Every structure is written in structure tokens, then in C-alpha cells.
Amino acid sequence: KVMSIEELGAIGEFVASFGVIATLVYLAIQMTQNTRAVKLNTARIVTEELQQMFSLLASDESLAKVFLDAGRASELNDIARVRYYTFTSNILRVVENAYLQYRENAIGEEHWEGITNMAIDYSKMEAFDVYWNNRKHWMSQEFQAFMEVKIIPVEAKSGVSVPGSYGPAFAQ
């Protein structure tokens, strides 16, 4: 029996529908892989930015002294205040960027938890409150609210040394 044009058309539509389904499955897999790659890349970039900041701190003895002084005292001399404010502004810009990326689901939960814990510890430095009151307006309103609800009021974890206050083993 010879098939009619309509029957051939129906078979063609049936085969084409499998092609469409296969294409959609392929695209879904590609999107999932792309989303994962974007998250990993975003986390890598944020980590590199933080590493650069803390490498600067570790390699510059005078900046390290400012950092220690800021951990122990709320008032800093003019030069130390400029250096601490600059360093802290840079750190908070990285944290703010990470917050915005996390909010957009571009940073995973585990990476975000580490950044949050770092921000909590950093906010416990003696000089931080003075900095925050003087410079928080440099940050977005949303990030300010996040800091004032989820970071600043949270106690540092038990047994964690606040940056700049590392105990007698690190005394000068």
C-alpha cells in the first residue's frame, strides 16, 4: 500500500517532534552546565579579589600594623584612618559585589557562607563601627540594610579571633 501525502506529512511531523524534544533536552543540559560554570567563575573572581586584598595586607608591614591597630582601637591617627578606610572600603566593595551576585544566584550557598563569616569577623574590629558610620553611604541602600541586619549585629563565632586582635601570641 502506498502512503498518501497526508500520512507522510503526519509521519514527518511525528519525527520532527522528536527532533524538537531532543533539541530542548540538549539546550536544558547546556543551560545547566553554563549556569554551573558561571557560578564557579563568579566565585573564583570574588575569591581572587579577596586574596589580592589580604595578600596586600600580608605583604605590607605598615598596612598590617594599621590592621592590628584597627582591631584593637576605635580611634586611629589620620594616616592610619585613611589606610584602614581605603582597605575596608575595598573589602566591602568585594563583599557587596558578592552579595549582589549571591542574590542573583550566581554564587553558591557554601561560598557565600564563607564570605558572610569573613564579613562578620571583619565587622568586629574596634574601628569598624566608626568606619561604618562615616562611610556606609558609599554602599547601596540594600547592602547597608544587609550589613546592619545580617552581619554587624551577629556575634563572632566562639573561639574565633577578631581580625587585629589575635591574642598574646601575636603581640608586638
C-alpha positions as a printed NumPy array, in Angstrom:
array([[ 0.   ,  0.   ,  0.   ],
       [ 1.284,  3.44 , -0.923],
       [ 1.029,  6.175,  1.682],
       [-0.875,  9.31 ,  0.984],
       [ 0.637, 12.754,  1.266],
       [-1.294, 13.305,  4.499],
       [ 0.095, 10.12 ,  6.036],
       [ 3.643, 11.046,  5.034],
       [ 3.092, 14.526,  6.477],
       [ 1.887, 13.04 ,  9.772],
       [ 4.962, 10.805,  9.98 ],
       [ 7.166, 13.819,  9.205],
       [ 5.536, 15.863, 11.965],
       [ 5.944, 12.944, 14.385],
       [ 9.681, 12.615, 13.57 ],
       [10.133, 16.393, 13.746],
       [ 8.555, 16.471, 17.212],
       [11.256, 14.069, 18.426],
       [13.855, 16.427, 16.964],
       [12.325, 19.351, 18.848],
       [12.248, 17.36 , 22.107],
       [15.874, 16.266, 21.647],
       [16.887, 19.878, 20.964],
       [15.086, 21.101, 24.107],
       [16.746, 18.418, 26.254],
       [20.137, 19.353, 24.79 ],
       [19.542, 23.066, 25.483],
       [18.414, 22.336, 29.062],
       [21.622, 20.382, 29.689],
       [23.707, 23.158, 28.163],
       [21.968, 25.814, 30.282],
       [22.551, 23.799, 33.461],
       [26.236, 23.378, 32.613],
       [26.536, 27.055, 31.71 ],
       [24.87 , 28.141, 34.963],
       [27.287, 25.974, 36.948],
       [30.258, 27.396, 35.019],
       [29.074, 30.969, 35.647],
       [28.725, 30.274, 39.388],
       [32.18 , 28.725, 39.587],
       [33.708, 31.614, 37.653],
       [31.96 , 34.231, 39.768],
       [33.112, 32.51 , 42.97 ],
       [36.647, 32.321, 41.566],
       [36.669, 36.039, 40.745],
       [35.405, 37.025, 44.205],
       [37.947, 34.716, 45.842],
       [40.762, 36.2  , 43.764],
       [39.719, 39.745, 44.696],
       [39.719, 38.854, 48.399],
       [43.044, 37.04 , 48.067],
       [44.578, 40.107, 46.435],
       [43.344, 42.304, 49.259],
       [44.622, 40.029, 52.008],
       [47.903, 39.378, 50.148],
       [48.438, 43.126, 50.15 ],
       [47.805, 43.158, 53.876],
       [50.209, 40.257, 54.472],
       [52.981, 41.76 , 52.326],
       [52.841, 45.351, 53.603],
       [54.055, 45.574, 57.199],
       [52.828, 49.132, 57.723],
       [49.343, 48.194, 56.465],
       [49.398, 45.127, 58.725],
       [50.133, 47.443, 61.669],
       [47.16 , 49.637, 60.715],
       [45.028, 46.494, 60.554],
       [46.195, 45.412, 64.031],
       [45.59 , 48.901, 65.435],
       [42.09 , 48.962, 63.881],
       [41.32 , 45.644, 65.544],
       [42.272, 46.997, 68.957],
       [41.128, 50.633, 68.927],
       [38.222, 52.581, 67.513],
       [40.298, 55.733, 67.006],
       [43.182, 55.789, 64.547],
       [45.586, 58.584, 63.639],
       [44.893, 60.372, 60.361],
       [47.25 , 58.304, 58.181],
       [46.111, 55.007, 59.705],
       [42.471, 56.04 , 59.277],
       [42.988, 56.769, 55.561],
       [44.66 , 53.41 , 55.048],
       [42.09 , 51.495, 57.098],
       [39.154, 53.259, 55.437],
       [40.591, 52.567, 51.976],
       [41.297, 48.922, 52.739],
       [37.882, 48.431, 54.362],
       [36.082, 50.186, 51.505],
       [37.791, 47.862, 49.035],
       [36.937, 44.766, 51.084],
       [33.311, 45.855, 51.425],
       [33.049, 46.539, 47.686],
       [34.081, 42.932, 47.074],
       [31.577, 41.73 , 49.7  ],
       [28.842, 43.951, 48.239],
       [29.544, 42.592, 44.768],
       [29.451, 39.034, 46.144],
       [26.157, 39.834, 47.898],
       [24.635, 41.083, 44.649],
       [25.932, 38.018, 42.805],
       [24.572, 35.723, 45.531],
       [21.201, 37.441, 45.36 ],
       [21.157, 36.754, 41.624],
       [22.048, 33.107, 42.295],
       [25.485, 33.497, 40.674],
       [27.365, 32.394, 43.829],
       [26.653, 29.125, 45.581],
       [25.478, 28.832, 49.172],
       [28.736, 27.36 , 50.527],
       [30.904, 30.089, 49.016],
       [28.521, 32.761, 50.237],
       [28.616, 31.311, 53.768],
       [32.397, 31.753, 53.87 ],
       [32.159, 35.356, 52.655],
       [29.443, 36.086, 55.217],
       [31.529, 34.64 , 58.051],
       [34.526, 36.705, 56.942],
       [32.37 , 39.861, 56.901],
       [31.011, 39.096, 60.375],
       [34.537, 38.672, 61.761],
       [35.772, 41.789, 59.956],
       [32.905, 43.871, 61.337],
       [34.045, 43.074, 64.897],
       [37.213, 45.137, 64.559],
       [37.162, 48.023, 67.032],
       [37.493, 50.642, 64.267],
       [34.77 , 49.147, 62.084],
       [31.793, 50.899, 63.716],
       [33.431, 54.297, 63.281],
       [34.232, 53.453, 59.65 ],
       [30.692, 52.174, 59.019],
       [29.046, 55.271, 60.46 ],
       [31.31 , 57.512, 58.356],
       [31.284, 55.613, 55.067],
       [28.26 , 53.317, 54.807],
       [26.627, 55.831, 52.472],
       [29.174, 54.714, 49.857],
       [27.339, 51.395, 49.662],
       [23.928, 50.685, 48.161],
       [20.913, 51.002, 50.452],
       [20.208, 47.305, 50.019],
       [23.736, 46.334, 51.037],
       [23.628, 48.71 , 54.01 ],
       [20.451, 47.003, 55.2  ],
       [22.021, 43.577, 54.699],
       [25.096, 44.596, 56.723],
       [23.018, 46.117, 59.511],
       [20.731, 43.077, 59.844],
       [22.805, 40.034, 58.86 ],
       [26.422, 41.   , 59.566],
       [27.104, 43.739, 62.121],
       [24.772, 42.543, 64.92 ],
       [25.853, 38.886, 64.603],
       [28.307, 37.726, 67.257],
       [31.613, 36.283, 66.103],
       [31.728, 32.522, 66.426],
       [33.088, 31.246, 69.725],
       [36.848, 30.803, 69.654],
       [37.335, 32.958, 66.554],
       [39.919, 35.739, 66.782],
       [38.633, 39.079, 65.58 ],
       [40.915, 40.498, 62.879],
       [43.586, 42.611, 64.521],
       [43.043, 41.041, 67.96 ],
       [44.921, 37.799, 67.721],
       [45.892, 37.425, 71.358],
       [49.233, 37.329, 73.159],
       [50.93 , 35.063, 70.622],
       [50.681, 37.901, 68.098],
       [51.534, 40.766, 70.467],
       [54.251, 43.134, 69.376]])
